[in-house]
């Protein structure tokens, strides 16, 4: 019977293993910066964080514009007349039927928060203009009411409502809502 003896590890075997190990570490060190550069930079990460806005300085009837995640947002402090008019609107009159109560927070109907981009081609509509006193997009003539609902023009959808919540009576948080 013949037995096969295990080969003796030699200096050459050690050098092969050491060279392979050093090569693997070198490849990892060379590839890491390439993979790491695909991560978003700090300004991009910061642009997506929730923001808090004080509503205390916004007078009834006033509209302010802010930016969140690089997108414009309108915050409108609606008057009691505007609220009553929008709540009385029949859904059958709307191009994209949505009740006013579904677009605002219960008990805070005076505050409307919507993305400020026309749903036709992304233009910025002008506030308190148009036949319904909401917004008017001068580019193609789309008109929205004071609830941000499309009423006329080539736009087919209402101004979207971003995720937001009231922190207290005079502050809202736009973004991550718990």
N, C-alpha and C positions, 0 to 999 in steps of 0.2 A: 504494500500500500504506500502510495506516495502522498506526502502531505505538502500542502502549499504553505509556505511561510509568508507571513505578512511582510510587506516591503519595509525596509528600514527608512524612516523619515530622514531625509537628507537636508543639507543646507539649501539646496536648490528648491525643494518643496516649500521650505519656509519663505524663501524669497518670492516665490510665486504667490503665496497667500498674502504676504505683506504688500506686494505690489498691487494685487487685486483690491485689498482693503483701502489703500491710499487712493487708488483710482476711483473707487466708489464714493469716498468722501469728497474727492475733487469734483466729480460729476454733480454730486448734491450741492456743493458750494457754488458751482457755476449755474445750476438750474434754479436755485432758490430765488435770486433776484428777478428772474424772468417770471416766475410764478407769483411772487409778491407784488410785482408792479401791476398785476391784473386786479388787485383789490382796490376799492374806491378810496380816494384821498380824503383827508380830514374835512375839507370843505364840503364835499359831496355827502359825507355822513352827517355833518352838522345841518345841511340843508333839509334833511328829512325828519329832524327831530320836531316834536310838538312845540308850538309857540303859544304864549299867553298874551292876550290883548285886553287892555283896559277899555271898558265901554263908557266910563264915567264922562269923558269929554265929548261924546258924540250926542249932538242935540237931536231932538225929534225931527224927522224929515231929512236928516243928513245921511250921506253915504260916504264911507271911507274905503280906500283901496289899500290892501296889504299884499305881501308876497309870502307864500309858503310853498316850499319845494320848487321854487322857481316859477310858480304859477300865480297869477293875480287872483285875489279874492275880494269880493264886495261884502261889506258889512253895512246893512241898512237899518237905521233906527226908524221904524215905521210909525206913522201917526195913527191915532185911533180911527180916523176916517179911512186911511189906507187899509188898515186891518179889516174893518167892517166891509169895505168894498170887495176885498179879495176873498173874504169868507163867504160872501153872498154870491160869488161867481158860480154859475152852473157848470158842472164838469162837461156837459154836452157842448159848451161854447169853446172848449179848449182843444188845441191841436194834439197835445200830449197830456191827457187828463190826469190831474193830480190835485187833491184837495190842499188848500192852504195849510191846514193843520198837519199835513204830512211833511211839510217843508220847513216847519219851525218847531221849537221845543214847547211842549205844553206849559202854560203859565208864563211863557216868555215870548208871546206872539209878536211883540214889538220889534224883536231882533230877527232879521233875516240874514243868513250867511250863505253865499253862493259863490261858485267859481265864476270869475269875471271874463269868461271867454265864450263868444258866440258859438253855439253848437252847430253852426253851418260850416264856417271856415276858420274859427278860432280868433276872430277879430275881438277887440275890446269894445263892448257897447257903451254908449253914453247914457248916464243916469238921468232920471226924471224927464225923459223925453219919449216921444212916440204917443200914439193914440191912447194908450192905457196908462201913461204916466210912470212906467217902470223904466225900461231901458230900450234904446234904439241903436241898432248896429248900422252905421252909415255906409258900410261897404256894400251890403246887398239888401238892406231894408228890413231885416228881421226885427220884430218888436216883441218885447216881453212886458208882462205886467209887474206890479210891485211885489209879487210873490216869486218872480223869476220864471214864470211860466210863459212859454212861447205862445203868442197870439196871432202873429202874422209874419209872412215872409218865407224864404227858402229854408230856414232852420226848422227842423222837425221835432227837436227835443228841448225840454226845459233846461235852464241853467242848472247844472248839478250842484248838490249840496255836499260840501266836504264833511268829513267826520269831525264833529266838535261837541263840546260839553261845557256847561257852566261850572266854573270853579266856585264862584260866589255871585252875588247880585250884580257886580260890575266887572267881572272878568270872565272871559271864555278861553278855552284851550282848544286850538285847532290842531288836529293830528291824532295821535294815539289817545283813544277814549276808553277809559276803564269801565 
